[in-house]
Amino acid sequence: MPPTVDQLVTNGLLPSSAAIVFFTATIYVGLVVSCFVSSWYANRFGWRGMLMASAVLLFISWLLIVGQWGCVSLLVGR
């Protein structure tokens, strides 16, 4: 298990083994979903608009991860 996950478990942010599995899988789920959404968005609004929208979403996700208001905000930010 990566050291980051160990720290999240000891701090109580990942309370169960299901949360740990979901935390490690969310990056891959996000990659699959973002392929389809970003290609549609780029065709509709252009590449520049798609990059601007993804930068805003990246900023919001980092705010959720840094804030860590609990397991849910950590998983949504991830």
C-alpha distances in whole Angstrom, upper triangle without the diagonal:
4,7,8,7,7,10,11,11,13,15,16,15,13,15,14,12,14,13,10,11,14,12,10,13,16,16,17,19,21,21,23,25,26,28,30,31,31,33,36,36,37,39,41,40,40,37,38,38,34,33,34,33,29,30,31,28,25,27,27,23,22,25,23,19,21,23,20,23,20,18,20,21,18,17,21,20,17
4,5,6,7,9,10,11,13,15,16,15,13,16,16,14,16,15,11,12,14,12,10,13,15,14,16,19,20,20,23,24,25,26,29,30,29,32,34,34,35,38,39,38,38,35,35,35,32,30,32,31,27,27,28,25,23,24,24,21,20,22,21,17,18,21,18,21,20,17,20,20,16,16,20,18,15
4,5,5,6,9,10,11,12,14,14,13,16,17,15,18,16,12,15,16,14,13,16,17,17,19,22,22,23,25,27,27,29,32,32,31,34,36,36,36,40,41,40,39,36,37,36,33,31,32,31,28,27,28,26,23,24,24,21,19,21,20,16,17,19,17,20,19,17,20,20,16,17,20,19,16
4,5,5,6,9,10,11,12,11,11,14,15,15,16,14,11,13,14,11,11,14,15,14,17,19,19,20,23,24,24,26,29,29,29,32,34,33,34,37,38,37,37,34,34,33,30,29,29,28,25,24,25,23,20,20,21,17,16,18,16,13,13,16,14,17,15,14,17,16,12,14,17,15,13
4,5,5,6,9,10,11,9,8,11,12,11,13,10,7,10,12,9,9,12,13,14,16,18,18,20,22,23,24,26,29,28,29,32,33,33,34,37,38,37,37,35,35,34,31,30,30,29,26,26,26,23,21,22,21,18,17,19,17,13,15,17,14,16,14,12,15,15,12,12,16,15,13
4,5,5,6,9,10,10,9,11,12,12,14,13,10,13,15,12,12,16,17,18,20,22,22,24,26,27,28,30,32,32,33,35,37,37,38,41,42,41,41,38,38,38,35,33,34,32,29,29,29,27,24,25,24,21,20,21,19,16,17,18,15,18,16,14,17,18,15,15,19,18,16
4,5,5,6,9,9,9,12,14,14,16,14,12,15,16,13,14,18,18,18,21,23,23,24,27,28,28,31,33,32,32,36,37,36,38,41,41,40,40,38,38,37,34,32,33,31,28,28,28,25,23,23,23,20,18,19,17,14,14,15,13,15,14,13,17,16,13,15,18,17,16
4,6,5,6,5,6,9,11,12,14,11,9,13,13,10,12,15,15,16,19,20,20,22,25,25,26,28,31,30,30,33,35,34,35,39,39,38,38,36,36,35,32,31,31,29,26,26,26,23,21,21,20,17,16,17,15,11,12,13,10,12,10,9,13,13,10,12,15,14,13
4,5,5,6,5,6,8,9,12,10,8,12,13,11,13,16,17,18,21,21,22,24,26,27,28,30,32,32,33,36,37,36,38,41,41,41,41,39,39,38,35,34,34,32,29,29,29,26,24,25,23,20,19,20,18,15,16,16,13,14,12,10,14,15,12,13,17,17,16
4,5,8,8,9,11,13,15,13,12,16,17,15,16,20,20,21,24,25,25,28,30,30,31,34,36,35,36,39,40,39,41,44,44,44,44,42,41,40,38,36,36,35,32,31,31,28,26,26,25,22,21,21,19,17,17,17,14,15,13,13,16,17,15,16,20,19,19
4,6,8,9,12,14,16,13,13,17,17,15,17,20,20,21,24,25,25,27,30,30,30,33,35,34,34,38,39,38,39,43,43,42,42,40,40,38,36,34,34,32,30,29,28,26,24,24,23,20,19,19,16,14,14,14,11,12,10,11,14,15,12,15,18,17,17
4,6,6,9,12,14,11,11,15,15,13,16,19,19,20,23,23,24,26,28,28,29,32,34,33,34,37,38,37,39,42,42,41,42,40,40,38,36,35,34,32,30,30,29,26,25,24,23,20,19,19,16,14,15,14,11,11,8,8,12,13,12,13,17,17,17
4,6,9,12,12,9,10,13,13,11,13,16,15,17,20,20,20,23,25,25,25,29,30,29,30,33,34,33,35,38,38,37,38,36,36,34,32,31,31,28,26,26,25,22,21,21,19,16,16,16,13,11,12,12,8,9,6,5,9,10,8,10,13,13,13
4,6,8,9,6,6,10,10,8,11,13,13,16,18,18,19,22,23,23,24,27,29,28,29,33,34,33,35,38,38,38,38,36,36,35,32,31,31,29,27,27,26,23,22,22,21,17,18,18,15,13,15,15,11,12,8,6,9,11,9,9,13,14,13
4,7,8,7,8,11,12,11,14,16,16,19,21,21,22,25,26,26,27,30,32,31,32,35,36,36,38,41,41,41,41,40,40,38,35,35,35,32,30,30,29,26,25,26,24,21,21,21,18,16,18,17,14,14,10,8,11,13,12,12,16,17,16
4,5,5,7,9,10,11,13,14,15,18,20,20,21,24,25,25,27,30,31,31,32,35,36,36,38,40,41,41,42,40,40,39,36,35,36,33,31,31,31,27,26,27,25,22,23,23,20,18,21,20,16,17,13,10,13,15,14,13,17,18,17
4,5,5,6,9,10,11,12,14,17,18,18,20,22,23,24,26,28,30,30,31,34,35,35,37,40,40,40,41,39,40,39,35,35,36,33,30,31,31,28,27,28,26,23,24,25,21,19,22,22,18,19,16,12,15,17,15,14,17,19,17
4,5,5,6,8,10,11,12,15,16,15,18,20,21,21,23,26,27,27,29,31,32,32,35,37,37,38,38,37,38,36,33,33,34,31,28,30,29,26,25,27,25,21,23,24,20,19,22,22,18,19,15,12,13,16,14,12,15,17,15
4,5,5,6,9,10,10,13,15,14,16,19,20,20,22,24,26,25,27,30,31,31,33,35,35,36,36,35,35,34,31,30,31,28,26,27,26,23,22,23,21,18,19,20,17,15,18,18,14,15,12,8,9,12,10,9,12,14,12
4,5,5,6,9,10,12,14,14,16,18,20,20,22,24,26,26,27,30,31,31,33,36,36,36,37,35,35,34,31,30,31,29,26,27,27,23,22,23,22,18,19,20,17,15,18,19,15,17,13,10,12,14,11,10,14,15,12
4,5,5,6,9,11,12,12,14,16,17,18,20,22,24,24,26,28,29,30,32,34,35,35,35,33,35,33,30,30,31,28,25,27,27,23,22,24,23,19,20,22,19,17,20,21,18,19,16,13,14,16,13,11,14,16,13
4,5,5,6,9,10,10,12,14,15,15,17,20,21,21,23,25,26,27,29,31,32,32,33,31,32,30,27,27,28,25,23,24,24,20,19,22,20,16,18,20,17,15,19,19,16,17,14,11,11,13,11,8,11,13,10
4,6,5,8,10,10,11,14,15,16,17,20,21,21,22,25,26,26,28,31,31,31,32,30,30,29,26,25,26,24,21,22,22,18,17,19,18,14,15,17,14,12,15,16,13,15,13,9,10,11,8,6,9,10,7
4,6,7,8,10,11,13,14,16,17,19,21,21,22,25,26,26,28,30,32,32,32,29,30,29,26,25,27,25,21,22,23,20,18,20,20,16,16,19,17,14,17,19,16,19,16,13,14,15,12,9,12,13,9
4,6,6,6,9,10,11,13,14,16,18,19,20,22,24,24,26,28,29,30,30,28,29,28,24,24,26,23,20,22,23,19,18,21,20,16,18,20,18,16,19,21,18,20,18,14,14,15,13,10,12,13,10
4,5,5,6,8,10,10,12,14,16,16,17,20,21,21,23,26,26,27,27,25,26,25,21,21,22,20,17,19,19,15,15,17,16,13,15,17,14,13,17,18,16,18,16,13,12,13,11,7,9,10,7
4,6,5,6,9,10,10,12,15,15,16,18,20,20,21,24,25,25,25,23,24,23,19,19,20,18,15,17,18,14,13,16,16,12,14,17,15,13,17,19,17,19,18,15,15,14,12,10,10,10,7
4,5,5,6,9,10,11,13,14,15,17,19,20,21,23,25,25,25,23,24,24,20,20,22,20,17,19,20,17,16,19,19,15,17,20,18,17,20,22,21,23,21,18,17,18,15,13,13,13,10
4,5,5,6,9,10,12,12,14,16,17,18,20,22,23,24,24,22,24,23,19,20,22,19,16,19,19,16,15,19,18,15,17,20,18,17,21,22,20,22,20,17,16,16,15,12,12,13,10
4,5,5,6,9,10,10,11,14,15,15,17,20,20,21,21,19,21,19,16,16,18,15,12,15,16,12,12,15,15,12,14,17,15,15,19,20,19,21,20,17,15,15,14,11,10,10,8
4,6,5,6,9,10,10,12,14,15,16,18,20,20,20,18,20,19,15,15,18,16,13,15,17,14,13,17,17,14,16,19,18,18,21,23,22,24,23,20,19,18,17,14,14,13,11
4,6,6,7,9,10,12,13,15,16,18,19,20,20,19,21,20,16,17,20,17,15,18,19,16,16,20,19,17,19,22,21,20,24,26,24,26,25,22,20,20,19,16,15,16,14
4,6,6,6,9,10,11,12,14,16,17,18,19,17,20,18,14,16,18,15,13,16,17,14,15,18,17,15,18,21,19,20,23,24,23,25,24,21,19,19,18,15,14,15,13
4,5,5,6,8,10,10,11,14,15,15,16,14,16,15,11,12,14,12,10,13,14,11,12,16,15,14,17,19,18,19,22,23,23,25,24,22,20,19,18,16,14,14,13
4,6,6,6,9,10,11,12,14,15,15,13,16,15,12,13,16,14,12,15,17,15,15,19,19,17,20,23,22,22,25,27,26,28,28,26,23,23,22,19,18,18,16
4,6,5,6,9,10,11,12,14,15,14,17,16,12,14,17,15,13,17,18,16,17,20,20,19,22,24,23,24,27,28,28,29,29,27,24,24,23,21,19,19,18
4,6,5,6,9,10,11,12,13,12,15,13,10,12,14,11,10,14,15,13,14,18,17,17,20,22,21,22,25,26,26,27,27,25,23,22,22,19,17,17,17
4,5,5,6,8,10,10,10,9,11,10,7,9,11,9,8,12,13,12,13,16,17,16,19,21,21,22,25,26,26,28,28,27,24,23,23,21,18,18,17
4,5,5,6,9,10,9,9,12,11,8,11,14,12,12,15,17,16,17,20,21,20,23,25,25,26,28,30,30,32,32,30,27,26,26,24,22,21,21
4,5,5,6,9,9,10,13,12,9,13,15,13,13,16,17,16,18,21,21,21,24,26,26,27,29,31,31,32,32,30,28,27,27,25,22,22,22
4,5,5,6,7,8,10,8,6,10,11,9,10,13,14,13,16,18,18,19,22,23,23,25,27,28,29,30,31,29,27,25,26,24,21,21,21
4,5,5,4,5,8,7,5,8,11,10,11,14,15,15,17,19,20,20,23,25,25,26,29,30,31,32,33,32,29,27,28,26,23,23,22
4,6,6,8,11,10,9,12,14,13,14,17,19,18,20,23,23,24,26,28,29,30,32,34,34,36,36,35,32,30,31,29,26,26,26
4,6,9,11,9,9,13,14,13,14,17,18,18,20,22,23,23,26,28,28,30,32,33,34,35,35,34,31,30,30,29,26,25,26
4,7,8,6,7,10,11,10,12,15,15,16,18,20,21,22,24,26,27,28,30,31,32,33,35,34,31,29,30,28,25,24,25
4,6,5,6,9,10,11,12,14,16,17,18,20,22,23,25,26,27,29,30,32,33,35,36,35,32,30,30,29,26,25,26
4,5,5,6,9,10,10,12,14,15,16,18,20,21,22,24,26,27,28,30,31,33,34,33,31,29,29,28,25,24,24
4,5,5,6,9,10,11,13,14,15,17,19,20,21,23,25,26,27,29,31,32,34,33,31,28,28,28,25,23,24
4,5,5,6,9,10,11,12,14,16,17,18,20,21,23,24,26,27,29,30,32,31,29,26,27,26,23,21,22
4,5,5,6,9,10,11,12,14,15,16,18,20,21,22,24,26,27,29,30,29,26,24,24,23,20,19,19
4,5,5,6,9,10,10,12,14,15,16,18,20,21,22,24,26,28,29,28,26,24,23,23,20,18,19
4,5,5,6,9,10,11,13,14,16,17,19,20,21,23,25,26,28,28,26,23,23,23,20,18,19
4,5,5,6,9,10,11,12,14,16,17,19,20,21,23,24,26,25,23,20,21,20,17,16,17
4,5,5,6,9,10,10,12,14,15,16,18,20,21,23,24,23,21,19,18,18,15,13,14
4,5,5,6,9,10,11,12,14,15,16,18,20,22,24,23,22,19,18,19,16,14,14
4,5,5,6,9,10,11,13,14,15,17,19,20,22,22,20,17,17,18,15,12,14
4,5,5,6,9,10,11,12,14,15,17,18,19,19,17,14,14,14,11,9,11
4,5,5,6,9,10,11,12,14,15,18,19,18,17,14,13,14,12,9,10
4,5,5,6,9,10,11,12,14,16,18,19,17,14,14,15,13,10,12
4,5,5,6,9,10,11,12,14,16,16,14,11,12,13,10,7,10
4,5,5,6,9,10,11,13,14,14,12,9,9,10,7,4,7
4,5,5,6,8,10,12,14,14,14,10,9,11,10,6,8
4,5,5,6,8,10,13,14,13,9,10,12,11,8,10
4,6,5,6,8,10,10,9,6,6,9,7,5,8
4,6,5,8,9,10,10,7,5,8,8,5,7
4,6,9,11,12,13,9,8,12,12,9,11
4,6,9,11,11,8,8,12,12,10,12
4,5,7,9,6,6,9,10,9,11
4,7,8,6,7,11,11,11,13
4,6,6,6,9,10,11,12
4,6,5,6,9,10,11
4,5,5,6,8,10
4,5,5,6,8
4,6,5,6
4,5,5
4,5
4
